[in-house]
Amino acid sequence: MDSTILLQSDFKGIDLLKRGKVRDVYEVDDWLLIVASDRMSAFDVVMDDPIPDKGKILTSISLFWFKELEQVVENHLVSSDPAEYPEPCQPYTGQLAGRSMLVKRATPLPVECIVRGYLSGSGWQEYLSKGSVCGIALSDGLEESEKLPEPIFTPSTKAQDGEHDENITFDRAVEILGKETAEQVRKISLMIYEFGRDLAGEKGIIVADTKFEFGRIDDRLILIDEVLTPDSSRFWPMDAYRPGGPQKSFDKQFLRDYLIDIKWPKKPPPPKLPPEVINKTREKYLEAMERLTGHRLD
């Protein structure tokens, strides 16, 4: 299994633009090359132990959704076939296969676009203390993991490395993005969520909430980064759904729960992950991919 792991890419002759929690981004000619590593983050801290094949799983799921969502919104994908990448990439086709995308350059918006269809995570915690989520008042008496009457748009700021994203109100998003752009991303985010929720539902998965990122090319707003993956979403098995508490999941919640159980303080250094936690996390991501896309890893 170790041969499948890419903890950090290092491609000589290609300019590294940035290294995120999971993705390494390079500049290649007029494009960007996004490489999904097997790094795993939780509570905004990157674990020392990777999850084998995670980058390939995330890439496969994003490619599936980019194609499905073409009728809803333009995205940044140019190609996912390393044979079609510019010449500087050709020595690395083996490492790039299955875990990379050549994409259009876009200027990212400084706000993360979150849609919640169910009350969970930070939304549930805010509801308990304020009766609202990101300034949106909700009715009294809702339970943890309960389905909301309709999906809500709950944006957040983009934190610098090592810091936490901060949930914000829509009015604050308007201040950051301008009214027209804020309303546009809210509308598109809700459309994508509802499309993804319905399609995933046909495959037995509840999309409880998810995060989108958008960028601009000239005056065009496009979908960038990843979309509807276990890293950016809460995926719950429909047949096990029971409101009133935490849910079984196909995402990183299993890892989060383990870290909470061992009372890790949610700051560096990360703890050593036992093999069973690594393997179980990988299995959950794989099941999400196989259910959604119908594909298996080669």
Secondary structure, DSSP 8 states (H G I E B T S, - for coil): -GGG--S----TTSEEEEE-SSEEEEEETTEEEEEE-S--EETTEE-SS--TTHHHHHHHHHHHHHHHGGGT--B-EEE--GGGS-GGGGGGHHHHTTTEEEEE--EE-SEEEEEEEE--HHHHHHHHHHSEETTEE--TT--TT-EEEEEEE--EE---TTS---B--HHHHHHHH-HHHHHHHHHHHHHHHHHHHHHHHTTTEEEEEEEEEEEEETTEEEEES--S-TTTEEEEEGGG--SSS----SSTHHHHHHHHHTT--SSSS-----HHHHHHHHHHHHHHHHHHH-----
